[in-house]
Structures are given as structure tokens and as C-alpha cells.
Amino acid sequence: MAWIVLIVSGTLEAVWATALGRSEGFSKPLPSIIFVAALAASMGGLAWAMRTLPVGTSYAVWVGIGAALTVAYAMATGTESVSLLKVLLLLGLVCCIVGLKLAH
């Protein structure tokens, strides 16, 4: 169960990171509210997962999922350029995240 919560929390990290960028310095209310809610849920889930999973592994998986999804979303929406190198690096990151899960 801790792994599922950690994956959801990593996904919420991508939500809050994207919302933070769209809040334009907290000048837009809706993205700012989404940021705060997703941040709280993401951190809460990370803290809960760390009760049973190793801290280093939990944090690395949480950050990796958040970073990969944030970049993938930005590329999918056109706010970040897509290149073969970026896609390969994201796939490498995902493989490393899966590797941490398998090594656990």
C-alpha cells in the first residue's frame, strides 16, 4: 500500500509543480489553490509512505515521478520542446525509478 501512496504522491508533485508555474507568482487564484492542495496531499502521502519505506528510496521515487511527469506534461502541452534526447533521458529516469522499486 505504501508504494501506491508514494506513486500517487509523486503524481501530485507534478500537479503542484505545474500549478505553481501557472500561478504566475501566486497572482492567479485557481492555480494557486491547486498548488496548495496538491502540495499538502503530496507531502502528506510522502510522509505516510516513509513510515514503512526507506527515506532515500521514497524521496528518490517521489522526486523522479514528479520530475518525469512534469516534463512529459510540459512536452505534451507544447510548453516545452520535444527532442529524442529528452525522451530518452526521461525513459532512463523512469527505468531508474522502477529499478529502485525492484531493488527494494
C-alpha positions as CSV (number, residue, x, y, z in Angstrom):
1,M,0.0,0.0,0.0
2,A,2.9,2.4,0.8
3,W,4.1,2.1,-2.8
4,I,0.7,3.0,-4.2
5,V,0.5,6.1,-1.9
6,L,4.1,7.0,-2.9
7,I,3.2,6.8,-6.6
8,V,0.1,8.9,-6.2
9,S,2.1,11.4,-4.1
10,G,4.7,11.6,-6.9
11,T,1.9,12.3,-9.4
12,L,0.6,15.0,-7.2
13,E,4.1,16.5,-7.1
14,A,3.8,17.0,-10.9
15,V,0.4,18.6,-10.3
16,W,1.6,21.1,-7.8
17,A,4.8,21.9,-9.8
18,T,2.7,22.6,-12.9
19,A,0.2,24.6,-10.9
20,L,3.0,26.7,-9.4
21,G,4.2,27.6,-12.8
22,R,0.7,28.6,-13.9
23,S,0.1,30.6,-10.8
24,E,2.4,33.3,-12.1
25,G,3.8,34.1,-8.7
26,F,0.6,33.3,-6.9
27,S,-1.2,36.1,-8.8
28,K,-3.8,33.7,-10.3
29,P,-6.2,32.2,-7.7
30,L,-7.2,28.9,-9.2
31,P,-3.7,27.6,-10.0
32,S,-2.6,28.9,-6.5
33,I,-5.3,26.9,-4.8
34,I,-4.5,23.8,-6.8
35,F,-0.8,24.3,-5.9
36,V,-1.6,24.4,-2.1
37,A,-4.0,21.5,-2.1
38,A,-1.7,19.3,-4.3
39,L,1.4,20.2,-2.3
40,A,-0.3,19.3,1.0
41,A,-1.6,16.0,-0.3
42,S,1.7,15.1,-2.0
43,M,3.8,15.9,1.1
44,G,1.3,14.0,3.3
45,G,1.4,11.0,1.1
46,L,5.2,11.1,1.0
47,A,5.3,11.3,4.8
48,W,2.9,8.4,5.2
49,A,4.9,6.2,2.7
50,M,8.1,7.0,4.6
51,R,6.7,5.3,7.7
52,T,7.4,1.9,6.1
53,L,9.7,2.6,3.1
54,P,13.3,3.8,3.3
55,V,13.6,7.5,3.3
56,G,16.2,7.7,0.5
57,T,14.2,5.4,-1.8
58,S,10.9,7.1,-1.0
59,Y,12.3,10.5,-1.8
60,A,14.1,9.5,-4.9
61,V,11.0,7.7,-6.3
62,W,8.7,10.7,-5.3
63,V,11.0,13.3,-7.0
64,G,11.6,11.1,-10.0
65,I,7.9,10.5,-10.7
66,G,7.2,14.2,-10.2
67,A,10.0,15.4,-12.4
68,A,9.3,12.9,-15.2
69,L,5.5,13.6,-15.3
70,T,6.1,17.4,-15.1
71,V,8.4,17.4,-18.1
72,A,6.3,14.9,-20.0
73,Y,3.2,17.0,-19.4
74,A,5.0,20.2,-20.5
75,M,6.2,18.5,-23.7
76,A,2.7,17.1,-24.4
77,T,1.1,20.5,-24.0
78,G,3.8,22.3,-26.1
79,T,5.2,24.4,-23.3
80,E,8.5,22.6,-23.6
81,S,10.2,21.4,-26.7
82,V,10.4,17.7,-27.5
83,S,13.6,16.1,-28.6
84,L,14.7,12.5,-28.9
85,L,17.4,13.1,-26.3
86,K,14.8,14.4,-23.8
87,V,12.6,11.5,-24.4
88,L,15.4,9.0,-23.9
89,L,16.5,10.8,-20.7
90,L,13.0,10.6,-19.4
91,L,12.8,6.9,-20.2
92,G,16.1,6.4,-18.4
93,L,14.7,8.2,-15.3
94,V,11.6,6.1,-15.4
95,C,13.8,2.9,-15.6
96,C,15.8,4.1,-12.6
97,I,12.6,4.7,-10.6
98,V,11.4,1.1,-11.5
99,G,14.8,-0.2,-10.6
100,L,14.6,1.4,-7.1
101,K,11.2,-0.3,-6.6
102,L,12.6,-3.7,-7.8
103,A,15.7,-3.3,-5.6
104,H,13.5,-2.8,-2.5
